[in-house]
Amino acid sequence: LEEAARKAREGESLRKRLVEEDYVIPYADNTNVGPRQTPLWTPEKLDEAGKKAGEAQAWARKARLGELKKDPYEALAVEGELRAYSVLAAITVALGYGNATPAALKLIGLENDTLLDFLQIPAVALLVAAIGSAVVNGVVIAPPKKRSSFVWGVKGLMGGPLAVRQLQELGDLKTVGEIEAQ
C-alpha cells in the first residue's frame, strides 16, 4: 500500500508494464538502412543501360521471328465434322458393345444374335479407323508440316479419317520470320 502511495506521488503508473508495450517492430527504428534505391545515373551508366535494353529487345525480336505462326487448327478442339464423326462413332460402339443392347433388341422384338453381331461390325470398323487415323496424323503427316503431333493425334482419334483429310488439306506451318520475309 505504501508502494502504491509512493508511485502515485511520483506520477508513476500503478500497473506493471506489458511486454507488448516495450516491443519494437523490426526495421521501424531505421537502424537497417541499406543502399540507395536509386543509383547515381551517369552518362556512362545510361549508355550501358540503353545498350542492355537494346540487346534484350533484339533477342526478343529474334525469338519472335523463330516462333511458329498461330493457327486456329492447332487448338485441341474437335469441331464441326470431326465432332459429328466422333458422336456417330460413339453411338455405333455403344449399340454394338453396350450391355443394354440385347435387352433393347428384345424389347422391340428383335431377339437375334446375328443382328447383335451385325451391329458390332461397323463399331469395330470405326474404332480401327479412329486408331489408324490417330497414328497416321500424329506420326506420319503432322511432323513434316511442323504441326503438333499430339493435337493431330487426338484429332485423328476423335475425328477418324476426316481428321486425316483435314490435316492433308492444311499447308505447312510457317514461322513468323518466314512469313515476314515473303
For each residue, the residues with C-beta under 8 A, 3 or more apart:
1: 4 5
2: 5 6
3: 6 7
4: 1 7 8 14
5: 1 2 8 9
6: 2 3 9 10
7: 3 4 10 12 13 14
8: 4 5 11 12 14
9: 5 6
10: 6 7
11: 8
12: 7 8
13: 7 17
14: 4 7 8
15:
16:
17: 13 21 22
18: 21 22
19: 22 23
20: 23
21: 17 18
22: 17 18 19
23: 19 20
24: 28 29
25: 28
26:
27: 30 32
28: 24 25
29: 24
30: 27 33
31:
32: 27
33: 30
34:
35:
36: 39 40
37:
38:
39: 36 45
40: 36 45
41: 45 46
42: 45 46
43: 46 47
44: 47 48
45: 39 40 41 42 48 49
46: 41 42 43 49 50
47: 43 44 50 51
48: 44 45 51 52
49: 45 46 52 53
50: 46 47 53 54
51: 47 48 54 55
52: 48 49 55 56
53: 49 50 56 57
54: 50 51 57 58
55: 51 52 58 59
56: 52 53 59 60
57: 53 54 60 61
58: 54 55 61 62
59: 55 56 62 63
60: 56 57 63 64
61: 57 58 64 65
62: 58 59 65 66
63: 59 60 66 67
64: 60 61 67 176
65: 61 62 175 176 177 180
66: 62 63 175 176 177
67: 63 64 175 176
68: 71 146 173 174 175 176
69: 173 174 175 176 179
70: 74
71: 68 74 170 173
72: 75
73: 147 166 170
74: 70 71 147 148 151 173
75: 72 151
76: 150 151 154 155
77:
78: 82 83 86 154 155 158 159
79: 82 83
80: 83 84
81: 84 85 159 162 166
82: 78 79 85 86 155 158 159 162 163 166
83: 78 79 80 86 87 158 159
84: 80 81 87 88
85: 81 82 88 89 158 159 160 162
86: 78 82 83 89 90 158 159 160
87: 83 84 90 91
88: 84 85 91 92 126
89: 85 86 92 93 126 127 130 160
90: 86 87 93 94
91: 87 88 94 95
92: 88 89 95 96 119 122 123 126
93: 89 90 96 97 123 126 127
94: 90 91 97 98 101
95: 91 92 98 101 119 123
96: 92 93 101 116 119 120 121 122 123 124
97: 93 94 101 120 123
98: 94 95 101
99: 102
100: 103 104
101: 94 95 96 97 98 104 105 116 119
102: 99 105 106 116
103: 100 106 107
104: 100 101 107 108
105: 101 102 108 110 111 112 115 116
106: 102 103 109 110 111
107: 103 104
108: 104 105
109: 106
110: 105 106 115
111: 105 106
112: 105 115 116
113: 116 117
114: 117 118
115: 105 110 112 118 119
116: 96 101 102 105 112 113 119 120
117: 113 114 120 121
118: 114 115 121
119: 92 95 96 101 115 116 122 123
120: 96 97 116 117 123 124
121: 96 117 118 124 125
122: 92 96 119 125 126
123: 92 93 95 96 97 119 120 126 127
124: 96 120 121 127 128
125: 121 122 128 129
126: 88 89 92 93 122 123 129 130 160
127: 89 93 123 124 130 131
128: 124 125 131 132
129: 125 126 132 133 160 161
130: 89 126 127 133 134 156 157 158 159 160
131: 127 128 134 135 157
132: 128 129 135 136
133: 129 130 136 137 156 157 159 160 161 163 164
134: 130 131 137 138 153 154 156 157
135: 131 132 138 139 140 153 156
136: 132 133 139 140 141 156 164
137: 133 134 140 141 142 149 152 153 155 156 163 164 167
138: 134 135 142 149 150 152 153 156
139: 135 136 142 143 149 153
140: 135 136 137 143
141: 136 137 144 145 147 152 164 167 168
142: 137 138 139 145 147 148 149 151 152 153 167
143: 139 140 146 147 149
144: 141 172
145: 141 142 167 170 171 172 173
146: 68 143 172 173 174
147: 73 74 141 142 143 151 152 167 170 173
148: 74 142 151 152
149: 137 138 139 142 143 152 153
150: 76 138 153 154
151: 74 75 76 142 147 148 154 155
152: 137 138 141 142 147 148 149 155 156 163 167
153: 134 135 137 138 139 142 149 150 156 157
154: 76 78 134 150 151 157 158
155: 76 78 82 137 151 152 158 159 163 166 167
156: 130 133 134 135 136 137 138 152 153 159 160 163 164 167
157: 130 131 133 134 153 154
158: 78 82 83 85 86 130 154 155 163
159: 78 81 82 83 85 86 130 133 155 156 162 163 166
160: 85 86 89 126 129 130 133 156 163 164
161: 129 133 164 165
162: 81 82 85 159 165 166
163: 82 133 137 152 155 156 158 159 160 166 167
164: 133 136 137 141 156 160 161 167 168
165: 161 162 168 169
166: 73 81 82 155 159 162 163 169 170
167: 137 141 142 145 147 152 155 156 163 164 170
168: 141 164 165
169: 165 166
170: 71 73 145 147 166 167
171: 145
172: 144 145 146
173: 68 69 71 74 145 146 147
174: 68 69 146 178 179
175: 65 66 67 68 69 178 179
176: 64 65 66 67 68 69 179 180
177: 65 66 180 181
178: 174 175 181 182
179: 69 174 175 176 182
180: 65 176 177
181: 177 178
182: 178 179
